[in-house]
Amino acid sequence: MSDELWAFLNSQFLGILVLLGTLIVLVIYAYDTRRIARAAIEQRDLMHRPILVISSLMRRSAREEVSEAIFTALDKAAGDLDAENRNPTVIQIAGPVGITNIGTGPALEVLVSAVVPGRREAPVWAPHIKAGQGWSFGHIAHAGPWELFVRYKSITGAKFLSHYVLDGAVIREFRRESGA
């Protein structure tokens, strides 16, 4: 090899190789940083996620007997928050009924809609329900099949839907969906 060719390779080619290597390392670093940022956002969302469930709002001593099964079954059904999870357990609700937030963050812009065949029910709206707080909407007056839809947002803006299929005061099915 001539001295001129050797000088060219040393000055240009090796410089380009160093630049390409640096580019590859930066692309890998940017990808990892983006993945870490997404995981941090997901973790933040999980820390402040509301879970609204239908519940009996009787005094605590009577509620322990009647609705502990409700909280246990609905807690189990809400276990996988991002996937549809059907709960085949049949649960009887007694006393005044409402929505309770069993999650860790507040539920915002809560919209409760009852769908009763042959009847038009007006949706009920609440600005927010704090974590651990309940909100009553009275006794269940319908004896036949009906559905209850509870739509709400978390403080991060994520949208959720809790959907119940009921037969009178008996919960037949429960689903919870994210992004609804």
C-alpha positions as CSV (number, residue, x, y, z in Angstrom):
1,M,0.0,0.0,0.0
2,S,1.2,3.4,-0.8
3,D,1.8,6.0,1.9
4,E,-1.0,8.3,0.4
5,L,-3.6,5.5,0.6
6,W,-2.6,4.6,4.1
7,A,-2.8,8.2,5.2
8,F,-6.3,8.6,3.6
9,L,-7.6,5.4,5.4
10,N,-6.2,6.6,8.7
11,S,-7.7,10.1,8.4
12,Q,-11.1,9.5,6.8
13,F,-12.1,5.8,7.1
14,L,-11.3,5.4,10.8
15,G,-13.0,8.6,11.6
16,I,-16.2,7.4,9.8
17,L,-16.0,4.1,11.6
18,V,-15.8,5.9,15.0
19,L,-18.8,8.1,14.0
20,L,-20.9,5.1,13.0
21,G,-20.0,3.3,16.2
22,T,-21.0,6.3,18.2
23,L,-24.3,6.6,16.2
24,I,-25.2,3.0,17.0
25,V,-24.5,3.4,20.7
26,L,-26.6,6.6,20.8
27,V,-29.6,4.9,19.0
28,I,-29.4,2.0,21.5
29,Y,-29.2,4.5,24.4
30,A,-32.2,6.5,23.0
31,Y,-34.3,3.3,22.7
32,D,-33.5,2.2,26.3
33,T,-34.3,5.7,27.6
34,R,-37.6,5.7,25.8
35,R,-38.5,2.3,27.3
36,I,-37.6,3.5,30.8
37,A,-39.7,6.6,30.4
38,R,-42.8,4.5,29.3
39,A,-42.3,2.2,32.3
40,A,-42.2,5.2,34.6
41,I,-45.4,6.6,33.2
42,E,-47.1,3.2,33.4
43,Q,-46.0,2.9,37.1
44,R,-47.3,6.4,37.8
45,D,-50.6,5.6,36.3
46,L,-50.9,2.4,38.4
47,M,-50.2,4.3,41.6
48,H,-53.1,6.7,41.0
49,R,-55.6,4.3,39.4
50,P,-59.2,4.5,40.5
51,I,-61.4,1.3,40.6
52,L,-65.1,2.0,40.9
53,V,-67.3,-0.9,42.0
54,I,-70.9,-1.3,42.8
55,S,-71.3,-1.8,46.5
56,S,-73.8,-2.0,49.4
57,L,-73.5,1.2,51.5
58,M,-75.1,-0.1,54.7
59,R,-73.5,0.6,58.1
60,R,-70.2,-1.2,58.5
61,S,-71.3,-4.1,60.8
62,A,-74.1,-5.2,58.5
63,R,-71.9,-4.5,55.5
64,E,-69.3,-6.9,56.7
65,E,-71.8,-9.7,56.5
66,V,-73.5,-8.8,53.2
67,S,-71.0,-7.0,51.0
68,E,-67.6,-8.5,52.0
69,A,-68.3,-11.1,49.3
70,I,-69.0,-8.2,46.9
71,F,-65.6,-6.5,47.6
72,T,-63.8,-9.8,47.4
73,A,-65.3,-10.9,44.1
74,L,-65.0,-7.5,42.5
75,D,-61.5,-7.1,43.8
76,K,-60.6,-10.4,42.1
77,A,-62.4,-9.3,38.9
78,A,-60.5,-6.0,38.9
79,G,-57.2,-7.8,39.5
80,D,-56.1,-7.6,35.9
81,L,-56.9,-4.0,35.3
82,D,-56.0,-3.9,31.6
83,A,-57.7,-7.0,30.4
84,E,-61.3,-8.0,30.3
85,N,-62.0,-10.2,33.3
86,R,-65.4,-11.9,33.7
87,N,-66.5,-13.0,37.1
88,P,-69.0,-15.8,37.1
89,T,-69.8,-15.5,40.8
90,V,-73.4,-14.5,41.5
91,I,-73.6,-11.8,44.2
92,Q,-76.7,-10.5,45.9
93,I,-76.7,-6.8,46.8
94,A,-78.7,-5.7,49.9
95,G,-79.6,-2.3,51.2
96,P,-78.8,1.1,49.6
97,V,-76.6,0.7,46.6
98,G,-73.8,2.9,45.4
99,I,-70.4,3.2,43.8
100,T,-67.3,2.8,45.9
101,N,-63.8,3.7,44.8
102,I,-61.6,0.9,45.9
103,G,-58.6,2.1,43.9
104,T,-55.7,4.3,45.0
105,G,-56.5,7.5,43.1
106,P,-59.6,9.7,42.6
107,A,-62.1,9.0,39.9
108,L,-62.9,12.1,37.9
109,E,-65.9,12.9,35.7
110,V,-67.9,9.9,36.9
111,L,-70.9,9.1,34.7
112,V,-73.3,6.4,35.9
113,S,-75.9,5.1,33.3
114,A,-78.5,2.4,34.0
115,V,-79.9,0.6,30.9
116,V,-83.2,-1.0,31.7
117,P,-85.1,-2.7,28.9
118,G,-88.2,-0.6,27.9
119,R,-87.3,2.3,30.1
120,R,-85.1,5.3,29.5
121,E,-82.9,6.2,32.5
122,A,-81.1,9.6,32.8
123,P,-77.4,9.2,33.4
124,V,-76.1,10.6,36.8
125,W,-72.9,12.6,36.9
126,A,-70.5,13.3,39.7
127,P,-67.4,15.5,39.4
128,H,-65.2,13.1,41.4
129,I,-65.1,10.2,43.9
130,K,-62.1,10.1,46.2
131,A,-60.2,6.9,46.9
132,G,-62.1,5.0,49.6
133,Q,-65.2,7.2,49.2
134,G,-68.7,5.8,48.4
135,W,-71.5,7.5,46.5
136,S,-75.1,6.3,46.9
137,F,-77.8,6.2,44.3
138,G,-80.5,4.5,46.5
139,H,-82.2,1.2,46.5
140,I,-82.5,-1.0,43.3
141,A,-86.1,-0.7,42.2
142,H,-85.9,-2.8,39.1
143,A,-86.6,-6.6,39.5
144,G,-85.7,-7.7,36.0
145,P,-82.5,-7.8,34.0
146,W,-80.6,-4.5,33.5
147,E,-77.1,-3.1,33.0
148,L,-75.1,-0.5,34.8
149,F,-72.3,1.4,33.1
150,V,-69.8,3.5,35.1
151,R,-67.5,5.7,33.1
152,Y,-64.7,7.7,34.7
153,K,-61.2,9.1,34.3
154,S,-58.1,8.9,36.4
155,I,-56.0,12.0,37.3
156,T,-53.6,11.1,34.5
157,G,-56.5,11.3,32.0
158,A,-56.8,7.5,31.4
159,K,-60.5,6.5,30.7
160,F,-62.2,3.5,32.4
161,L,-65.5,1.7,32.2
162,S,-67.0,-0.6,34.8
163,H,-69.9,-2.6,33.3
164,Y,-72.3,-4.7,35.3
165,V,-75.0,-7.1,34.1
166,L,-77.6,-7.4,36.8
167,D,-80.9,-9.3,37.4
168,G,-82.7,-7.2,40.0
169,A,-80.2,-6.9,42.9
170,V,-78.1,-9.8,41.7
171,I,-74.8,-9.1,39.9
172,R,-74.5,-11.7,37.1
173,E,-71.4,-10.3,35.3
174,F,-68.8,-7.7,35.8
175,R,-66.2,-6.3,33.3
176,R,-63.7,-3.5,33.7
177,E,-62.1,-2.0,30.6
178,S,-59.3,0.6,30.2
179,G,-59.4,3.2,27.5
180,A,-63.2,3.2,27.3
